[in-house]
Amino acid sequence: MPEQSFKILVVDDEAQMRDLLVSNLQKENYQTTTASNGQGALDLMQRDTFHLVLLDVMMPEMDGLTACMRIREFSNVPIIMLTARSDELDRIHGLKIGADDYITKPFSPRELLARIEATLRRSHRFTVDQSATLTIGKLELDTESRSVHVSGKPISLTRKEFDLLHLFVQNNDKVFSREQLLDQIWGADYIGNLRTVDTHIKTLRLKLGEAGGSIQTVWGIGYKFEEV
């Protein structure tokens, strides 16, 4: 059971699935709010604050992938995608646009709750108040506002991308294996594979533009950050 009462937004167009999710979450003392489509989720998030979003992929009007992209325009709230589709490309696309985790239907309540607890644990590990601004070359990180600038231009990063960059900058020139990055950013209990790291590194480099080359591949080992 969670140590505090986290608020979770449950978004699914099937009423039976929403009721099932809410029932299992409330048994674990989570507060829940529901929406039946992506636009409804966006409206609720503009009015309230949530600690995590469970977001179904296949929905009418606005699907979950579109809703995820729209949420990432204004929020770093952890998002777990729910889908009946098991295609790897769908999962990779969801992670690229900002989802924190992916779970395929049908799933057991125990697995879902474990994923939620792990995601909340990871996200709150990086909420410790740190007012320092980290600057390396053209790159500047504000760890309090979780903002990033390259040559003075703001760069929009997902929660995982920021956490990766923060770890790299704090450990300039240290080589991290993919396993170490999974453990430190996603958590030791993350259920996934090493490709997740490669995907996030690729998109992080692209977003950083001229500073992206600072994240260097160490062949056969992993990655490191070195000012270029």
C-alpha positions as CSV (number, residue, x, y, z in Angstrom):
1,M,0.0,0.0,0.0
2,P,1.3,3.5,-0.7
3,E,2.7,5.6,2.1
4,Q,0.6,8.5,1.0
5,S,-2.6,8.9,-0.9
6,F,-1.5,9.4,-4.5
7,K,-4.0,10.7,-7.0
8,I,-4.4,8.7,-10.2
9,L,-6.3,9.7,-13.3
10,V,-7.8,6.6,-15.0
11,V,-8.5,7.1,-18.7
12,D,-10.4,4.4,-20.6
13,D,-13.4,4.4,-22.9
14,E,-14.8,1.1,-21.5
15,A,-16.8,1.7,-18.4
16,Q,-16.2,-1.9,-17.2
17,M,-12.5,-1.5,-17.4
18,R,-12.6,1.9,-15.6
19,D,-14.6,0.4,-12.8
20,L,-12.2,-2.5,-12.5
21,L,-9.2,-0.3,-12.4
22,V,-10.7,2.1,-9.9
23,S,-11.8,-0.8,-7.6
24,N,-8.3,-2.2,-7.5
25,L,-6.7,1.2,-7.0
26,Q,-9.0,2.3,-4.2
27,K,-8.3,-1.0,-2.3
28,E,-4.7,0.2,-2.1
29,N,-5.8,3.7,-0.9
30,Y,-5.1,5.5,-4.1
31,Q,-7.4,8.4,-4.9
32,T,-9.0,8.1,-8.4
33,T,-10.6,10.3,-11.0
34,T,-11.8,8.9,-14.3
35,A,-12.2,10.1,-17.9
36,S,-13.7,8.2,-20.9
37,N,-11.5,9.8,-23.6
38,G,-8.3,11.7,-24.2
39,Q,-9.9,15.2,-24.4
40,G,-11.7,14.5,-21.1
41,A,-8.3,13.6,-19.5
42,L,-6.8,16.9,-20.8
43,D,-9.6,18.9,-19.4
44,L,-9.3,17.3,-16.0
45,M,-5.5,17.8,-15.9
46,Q,-5.9,21.5,-16.6
47,R,-8.1,21.8,-13.4
48,D,-6.4,19.3,-11.0
49,T,-3.0,17.8,-10.2
50,F,-2.4,14.1,-10.5
51,H,0.6,11.9,-9.4
52,L,0.1,9.4,-12.3
53,V,-2.1,8.8,-15.3
54,L,-3.3,5.4,-16.6
55,L,-4.0,6.0,-20.2
56,D,-5.7,3.5,-22.6
57,V,-4.3,3.7,-26.2
58,M,-7.4,2.7,-28.3
59,M,-10.1,5.3,-27.6
60,P,-12.5,7.2,-29.8
61,E,-12.3,11.0,-30.5
62,M,-8.7,11.3,-29.2
63,D,-6.6,8.2,-28.7
64,G,-4.2,7.6,-25.9
65,L,-1.0,8.3,-28.0
66,T,-2.4,11.7,-29.0
67,A,-3.4,12.4,-25.5
68,C,0.0,11.5,-24.2
69,M,1.7,13.9,-26.6
70,R,-0.7,16.7,-25.6
71,I,-0.1,16.0,-21.9
72,R,3.6,16.2,-22.4
73,E,3.2,19.8,-23.8
74,F,2.5,21.0,-20.2
75,S,3.1,18.2,-17.7
76,N,5.8,15.6,-16.7
77,V,3.3,13.5,-14.8
78,P,4.2,9.8,-15.0
79,I,2.1,8.0,-17.7
80,I,1.4,4.3,-18.0
81,M,-0.1,3.3,-21.3
82,L,-2.7,0.5,-21.4
83,T,-3.2,-1.4,-24.6
84,A,-4.6,-4.5,-26.1
85,R,-2.0,-4.4,-28.8
86,S,1.4,-6.1,-28.1
87,D,3.3,-4.9,-31.2
88,E,6.8,-3.8,-30.2
89,L,6.7,-0.7,-32.6
90,D,3.6,0.5,-30.8
91,R,5.3,0.3,-27.4
92,I,8.5,2.0,-28.7
93,H,6.3,4.8,-30.2
94,G,4.6,5.3,-26.9
95,L,7.9,5.5,-25.0
96,K,9.3,8.0,-27.6
97,I,6.4,10.4,-27.2
98,G,6.7,10.5,-23.4
99,A,5.1,7.4,-21.8
100,D,6.9,6.1,-18.7
101,D,5.7,2.5,-19.0
102,Y,3.5,0.2,-21.1
103,I,1.3,-2.7,-20.0
104,T,-0.6,-5.0,-22.3
105,K,-4.1,-6.2,-21.7
106,P,-5.1,-8.5,-20.2
107,F,-3.0,-7.9,-17.1
108,S,-3.3,-9.0,-13.5
109,P,-4.2,-6.5,-10.8
110,R,-1.0,-7.5,-9.0
111,E,1.2,-6.7,-12.1
112,L,-0.6,-3.3,-12.6
113,L,-0.2,-2.3,-9.0
114,A,3.5,-3.3,-9.0
115,R,4.0,-1.2,-12.1
116,I,2.3,1.8,-10.6
117,E,4.2,1.5,-7.3
118,A,7.5,1.3,-9.2
119,T,6.7,4.2,-11.4
120,L,5.7,6.4,-8.5
121,R,8.8,5.4,-6.6
122,R,11.0,6.4,-9.5
123,S,9.3,9.7,-10.2
124,H,9.4,10.8,-6.5
125,R,13.0,9.9,-6.2
126,F,13.8,13.0,-8.3
127,T,11.6,15.5,-6.5
128,V,14.1,16.3,-3.8
129,D,14.5,20.1,-3.7
130,Q,17.7,21.1,-5.5
131,S,18.1,24.7,-6.4
132,A,21.4,24.4,-8.2
133,T,21.7,25.3,-11.9
134,L,24.1,23.0,-13.7
135,T,26.0,24.5,-16.7
136,I,28.3,22.7,-19.0
137,G,29.3,24.5,-22.2
138,K,26.1,25.5,-24.1
139,L,23.9,23.3,-21.8
140,E,22.1,24.5,-18.7
141,L,19.9,22.5,-16.4
142,D,17.8,24.0,-13.6
143,T,17.1,21.1,-11.3
144,E,14.4,23.0,-9.3
145,S,12.2,23.8,-12.3
146,R,13.5,20.8,-14.2
147,S,14.1,23.0,-17.3
148,V,16.8,22.7,-19.9
149,H,18.3,25.3,-22.2
150,V,20.8,24.9,-25.0
151,S,22.5,28.2,-26.1
152,G,19.7,30.0,-24.2
153,K,16.9,28.1,-26.1
154,P,14.5,26.1,-24.0
155,I,14.3,22.4,-24.7
156,S,11.2,20.3,-23.8
157,L,12.2,17.0,-22.3
158,T,10.1,14.1,-20.9
159,R,10.7,13.1,-17.3
160,K,12.9,10.2,-18.2
161,E,14.9,12.3,-20.7
162,F,15.6,15.0,-18.0
163,D,16.5,12.4,-15.4
164,L,19.0,10.8,-17.9
165,L,20.5,14.1,-18.8
166,H,20.8,15.1,-15.1
167,L,22.5,11.9,-14.3
168,F,25.0,12.3,-17.1
169,V,25.8,16.0,-16.3
170,Q,26.3,15.2,-12.6
171,N,28.7,12.4,-13.6
172,N,30.6,14.1,-16.4
173,D,32.9,11.7,-18.3
174,K,31.7,8.7,-16.3
175,V,30.7,5.7,-18.4
176,F,27.3,4.1,-17.6
177,S,26.3,0.7,-18.9
178,R,22.8,0.2,-20.1
179,E,22.1,-2.0,-17.1
180,Q,23.2,0.8,-14.8
181,L,21.1,3.4,-16.5
182,L,18.0,1.1,-16.3
183,D,18.7,0.6,-12.6
184,Q,19.2,4.3,-11.7
185,I,16.5,5.9,-13.9
186,W,13.9,3.2,-14.3
187,G,14.6,1.3,-11.1
188,A,15.9,-2.2,-10.4
189,D,12.3,-3.5,-10.5
190,Y,11.6,-2.1,-14.0
191,I,10.1,-4.7,-16.4
192,G,11.6,-4.0,-19.8
193,N,14.7,-4.5,-21.9
194,L,17.9,-2.6,-22.7
195,R,16.4,-1.1,-25.9
196,T,14.4,1.3,-23.8
197,V,17.7,3.0,-22.9
198,D,18.8,3.2,-26.5
199,T,15.5,4.7,-27.6
200,H,15.6,7.4,-24.9
201,I,19.2,8.3,-25.6
202,K,18.4,8.7,-29.3
203,T,15.5,11.0,-28.8
204,L,17.4,13.0,-26.1
205,R,20.3,13.6,-28.5
206,L,18.0,14.8,-31.2
207,K,16.2,17.2,-28.8
208,L,19.5,18.6,-27.5
209,G,20.6,19.5,-31.1
210,E,24.1,21.0,-31.1
211,A,24.6,19.7,-27.5
212,G,23.4,16.2,-28.3
213,G,26.9,15.0,-29.3
214,S,28.0,15.4,-25.7
215,I,26.2,12.1,-25.0
216,Q,28.7,9.7,-26.4
217,T,28.4,6.0,-27.1
218,V,31.2,3.8,-25.6
219,W,31.0,0.8,-27.8
220,G,30.5,-2.5,-26.1
221,I,29.9,-0.8,-22.7
222,G,27.2,2.0,-22.8
223,Y,27.2,5.8,-22.7
224,K,28.9,8.8,-21.1
225,F,28.6,12.6,-21.1
226,E,31.6,14.6,-22.3
227,E,31.4,18.3,-23.3
228,V,32.0,18.8,-27.1
